[in-house]
Amino acid sequence: MAASNVLRLEQGTIANPRPETLKSLADVLDLDLSDLYAAAGYIQPEGLPSFAPYLRSKYSGLPASAQRELETSFAKIAAKHGYDPNGPQPGEDETE
């Protein structure tokens, strides 16, 4: 993926990035594809995005500082209740 395309994605000048472009970006940056799909407004039938991209997508009209405040608040609530937003890793919740 060309650096200019990444810059255009970051600036929001590419209104509807192609799913293949998002897949390439997720692979290169080692990001969860469902997070990028959610941020771009694509709906995926399988898998849910993590909470931060959901908040950024859902509350895109808020200033970036308010979006970060939402993310920070959620992280504090999750930590207070012992919730791991990344969920159990494969095999961690399985019994023999």
CYANA upper distance limits for C-alpha pairs under 8 A (distance plus 0.5 A):
  1 MET  CA      5 ASN  CA      7.33
  1 MET  CA      6 VAL  CA      7.85
  1 MET  CA     21 THR  CA      8.15
  1 MET  CA     24 SER  CA      7.62
  1 MET  CA     25 LEU  CA      7.92
  2 ALA  CA      6 VAL  CA      7.16
  3 ALA  CA      7 LEU  CA      6.73
  4 SER  CA      8 ARG  CA      6.65
  5 ASN  CA      9 LEU  CA      6.62
  6 VAL  CA     10 GLU  CA      6.69
  7 LEU  CA     11 GLN  CA      6.65
  8 ARG  CA     12 GLY  CA      6.54
  8 ARG  CA     13 THR  CA      5.72
  8 ARG  CA     14 ILE  CA      6.45
  9 LEU  CA     13 THR  CA      6.73
  9 LEU  CA     14 ILE  CA      6.03
  9 LEU  CA     17 PRO  CA      8.10
 16 ASN  CA     40 ALA  CA      7.59
 17 PRO  CA     21 THR  CA      6.95
 17 PRO  CA     22 LEU  CA      7.39
 17 PRO  CA     40 ALA  CA      7.75
 18 ARG  CA     22 LEU  CA      7.04
 19 PRO  CA     23 LYS  CA      6.66
 19 PRO  CA     37 TYR  CA      8.04
 20 GLU  CA     24 SER  CA      6.74
 21 THR  CA     25 LEU  CA      6.73
 22 LEU  CA     26 ALA  CA      6.53
 22 LEU  CA     33 LEU  CA      7.66
 22 LEU  CA     36 LEU  CA      6.98
 22 LEU  CA     37 TYR  CA      7.65
 23 LYS  CA     27 ASP  CA      6.67
 23 LYS  CA     33 LEU  CA      6.72
 24 SER  CA     28 VAL  CA      6.71
 25 LEU  CA     29 LEU  CA      6.53
 25 LEU  CA     31 LEU  CA      8.39
 26 ALA  CA     30 ASP  CA      6.00
 26 ALA  CA     31 LEU  CA      5.12
 26 ALA  CA     32 ASP  CA      6.71
 26 ALA  CA     33 LEU  CA      6.01
 26 ALA  CA     36 LEU  CA      7.71
 27 ASP  CA     31 LEU  CA      7.13
 31 LEU  CA     35 ASP  CA      7.99
 31 LEU  CA     36 LEU  CA      8.26
 32 ASP  CA     36 LEU  CA      7.38
 32 ASP  CA     49 PRO  CA      8.31
 33 LEU  CA     37 TYR  CA      6.67
 34 SER  CA     38 ALA  CA      6.54
 34 SER  CA     44 GLN  CA      7.46
 34 SER  CA     47 GLY  CA      7.28
 34 SER  CA     48 LEU  CA      6.99
 34 SER  CA     49 PRO  CA      5.60
 35 ASP  CA     39 ALA  CA      6.70
 35 ASP  CA     48 LEU  CA      8.33
 35 ASP  CA     49 PRO  CA      5.10
 35 ASP  CA     50 SER  CA      6.78
 35 ASP  CA     53 PRO  CA      6.25
 35 ASP  CA     54 TYR  CA      8.12
 36 LEU  CA     40 ALA  CA      6.64
 36 LEU  CA     53 PRO  CA      8.02
 37 TYR  CA     41 GLY  CA      6.64
 37 TYR  CA     42 TYR  CA      5.38
 37 TYR  CA     43 ILE  CA      7.32
 37 TYR  CA     44 GLN  CA      7.83
 38 ALA  CA     42 TYR  CA      5.98
 38 ALA  CA     43 ILE  CA      7.02
 38 ALA  CA     44 GLN  CA      8.43
 38 ALA  CA     49 PRO  CA      6.91
 38 ALA  CA     53 PRO  CA      7.04
 38 ALA  CA     54 TYR  CA      6.89
 38 ALA  CA     57 SER  CA      7.30
 39 ALA  CA     53 PRO  CA      6.13
 39 ALA  CA     54 TYR  CA      7.39
 39 ALA  CA     56 ARG  CA      7.51
 39 ALA  CA     57 SER  CA      5.76
 40 ALA  CA     57 SER  CA      8.20
 41 GLY  CA     57 SER  CA      7.67
 44 GLN  CA     48 LEU  CA      8.13
 49 PRO  CA     53 PRO  CA      7.24
 49 PRO  CA     54 TYR  CA      6.97
 50 SER  CA     54 TYR  CA      7.10
 50 SER  CA     85 PRO  CA      7.72
 50 SER  CA     86 ASN  CA      8.11
 51 PHE  CA     55 LEU  CA      6.60
 51 PHE  CA     71 GLU  CA      8.21
 51 PHE  CA     85 PRO  CA      8.25
 52 ALA  CA     56 ARG  CA      6.74
 52 ALA  CA     71 GLU  CA      6.27
 53 PRO  CA     57 SER  CA      6.52
 54 TYR  CA     58 LYS  CA      6.36
 55 LEU  CA     59 TYR  CA      6.18
 55 LEU  CA     60 SER  CA      8.25
 55 LEU  CA     67 GLN  CA      7.46
 55 LEU  CA     70 LEU  CA      7.90
 55 LEU  CA     71 GLU  CA      7.78
 56 ARG  CA     60 SER  CA      5.82
 56 ARG  CA     67 GLN  CA      6.65
 59 TYR  CA     67 GLN  CA      7.56
 60 SER  CA     67 GLN  CA      8.33
 62 LEU  CA     66 ALA  CA      6.56
 62 LEU  CA     67 GLN  CA      6.90
 63 PRO  CA     67 GLN  CA      6.94
 64 ALA  CA     68 ARG  CA      6.71
 65 SER  CA     69 GLU  CA      6.71
 66 ALA  CA     70 LEU  CA      6.79
 67 GLN  CA     71 GLU  CA      6.87
 68 ARG  CA     72 THR  CA      6.57
 69 GLU  CA     73 SER  CA      6.53
 70 LEU  CA     74 PHE  CA      6.69
 71 GLU  CA     75 ALA  CA      6.71
 72 THR  CA     76 LYS  CA      6.76
 73 SER  CA     77 ILE  CA      6.76
 74 PHE  CA     78 ALA  CA      6.53
 75 ALA  CA     79 ALA  CA      6.58
 76 LYS  CA     80 LYS  CA      6.55
 77 ILE  CA     81 HIS  CA      6.92
 78 ALA  CA     82 GLY  CA      6.59
 78 ALA  CA     83 TYR  CA      5.29
 78 ALA  CA     84 ASP  CA      7.33
 78 ALA  CA     85 PRO  CA      7.82
 79 ALA  CA     83 TYR  CA      6.36
 79 ALA  CA     84 ASP  CA      7.90
 84 ASP  CA     88 PRO  CA      8.10
 88 PRO  CA     92 GLU  CA      6.10
 88 PRO  CA     93 ASP  CA      6.73
 89 GLN  CA     93 ASP  CA      8.17
